[in-house]
Amino acid sequence: MYTENSENIEGKILYKGHKLGVDENLLSKILEYKLEKTTNKLYLLDYDSNDTWFVTTKFQPILAINKSYESLQTKAEKVLGKHRKIVITMV
């Protein structure tokens, strides 16, 4: 993820726009997760902590996806500073 005004953006652009406008379908593909097939529990990474996960089921993932993305935004603000527009790429 890059801020919109970043130079030397690498890879294929998947999303460019406001940080709150990212579609949940795209987030479900780019956020780190683990799935327990036997229990259908879904774990999405809390990017702002050390090895903590948001727990939900694969049938109701939206709240955990949003929490995981919010933690990623918090971490990005610590590293890149405050920003509103982002670019998400695939490398």
KEBA-183755 format. One record per residue (C-alpha): residue number from 1; x, y, z. Coordinates in steps of 0.25 Angstrom, whole numbers. Layout:
BEGIN
{NUM,{X,Y,Z}}
...
***
This chain:
BEGIN
{1,{0,0,0}}
{2,{5,14,-4}}
{3,{0,28,-1}}
{4,{-6,34,-14}}
{5,{6,44,-15}}
{6,{16,33,-14}}
{7,{27,32,-25}}
{8,{32,19,-31}}
{9,{19,11,-29}}
{10,{22,-4,-33}}
{11,{13,-14,-38}}
{12,{-1,-15,-43}}
{13,{-11,-5,-37}}
{14,{-23,-12,-31}}
{15,{-29,1,-24}}
{16,{-26,16,-25}}
{17,{-35,25,-17}}
{18,{-39,29,-3}}
{19,{-35,19,8}}
{20,{-49,17,13}}
{21,{-54,14,-1}}
{22,{-47,0,-2}}
{23,{-57,-11,-6}}
{24,{-59,-22,5}}
{25,{-57,-32,-7}}
{26,{-43,-27,-10}}
{27,{-40,-26,5}}
{28,{-44,-41,7}}
{29,{-33,-44,-4}}
{30,{-22,-35,1}}
{31,{-23,-36,17}}
{32,{-15,-48,23}}
{33,{-24,-58,29}}
{34,{-25,-73,34}}
{35,{-37,-82,33}}
{36,{-40,-94,41}}
{37,{-47,-103,32}}
{38,{-53,-113,43}}
{39,{-59,-101,51}}
{40,{-61,-91,40}}
{41,{-54,-81,49}}
{42,{-47,-69,41}}
{43,{-35,-62,47}}
{44,{-31,-48,41}}
{45,{-18,-42,45}}
{46,{-18,-30,55}}
{47,{-7,-22,48}}
{48,{-5,-13,59}}
{49,{-1,-23,69}}
{50,{9,-35,70}}
{51,{2,-48,65}}
{52,{-12,-44,70}}
{53,{-24,-49,61}}
{54,{-39,-44,60}}
{55,{-47,-57,61}}
{56,{-60,-59,53}}
{57,{-67,-70,44}}
{58,{-65,-71,29}}
{59,{-80,-68,28}}
{60,{-80,-54,35}}
{61,{-66,-49,32}}
{62,{-70,-34,30}}
{63,{-67,-28,44}}
{64,{-54,-35,45}}
{65,{-50,-31,31}}
{66,{-53,-17,35}}
{67,{-45,-18,48}}
{68,{-33,-24,41}}
{69,{-33,-13,31}}
{70,{-34,-2,41}}
{71,{-22,-8,48}}
{72,{-15,-8,35}}
{73,{-18,7,33}}
{74,{-13,10,47}}
{75,{0,3,44}}
{76,{1,10,31}}
{77,{-1,24,38}}
{78,{10,21,48}}
{79,{20,18,36}}
{80,{15,27,25}}
{81,{8,38,33}}
{82,{-6,43,32}}
{83,{-12,41,18}}
{84,{-26,40,12}}
{85,{-23,35,-2}}
{86,{-16,21,-4}}
{87,{-11,12,-15}}
{88,{-12,-3,-13}}
{89,{-3,-11,-23}}
{90,{0,-26,-26}}
{91,{15,-29,-28}}
***
